[in-house]
Amino acid sequence: MADSGLASSVIAAASGLIGTIVGGVITYVLQRVQRKADRCEERIAFARAVSAELRAYIELVTERDHTNNYRKIAKSLREGHDIRLSAVVSKSNPPPEKLFPIFFSQLDKVGLLGEAASGLGRFYTGLGGVIATLDQTIAGQFDQLDRPERANLVETELALWERTLQAGRVVCEDLDRISSPIERH
């Protein structure tokens, strides 16, 4: 009889241990699945928000035709017109953090974007370079250059600007793919 009581106790203990292990594994797997689903939704939401923010900016500067305006300035300089660059550049030049509040308020999520993060880096670095030159222009640092040098400066910055806008368009496409139903991770 004592052996049957011991056997019952061992079976009960083993059943409890196996139940605990199986329950723990199931809980762990379900938590991992839930965490992956949460990260996927966070990635999609962030990709959509940043894409919308970049597209709005690109559409705005395209609508305002900044590229053609600066081409005209370079052409006028090449034709011999003496244009002080500090006089034609907008005096308000907000930093990227103000232009892109969604992106810069959630920098900790950039890693969720995978390979698209490098495209964002190219866009924001290019934009930062253009803004830095505009800030120097506003301060009059290029007004002492002769006309051909000013024309070269405008054309060089215009080329950087166009590459930056193109990088922004490409990264928007990458971000849109992240948030498409086919690409969900």
ABEGO torsion letter per residue (X at the ends): XAAAAAAAAAAAAAAAAAAAAAAAAAAAAAAAAAAAAAAAAAAAAAAAAAAAAAAAAAAAAAAAGAAAAAAAAAAAAAAGBBBBAAAABBABBBBAAAABAAAAAAAAAAAAAEAAAAAAAAAAAAAAAAAAAAAAAAAGAAAABBAAAAAAAAAAAAAAAAAAAAAAAAAAAAAAAAABAAABX
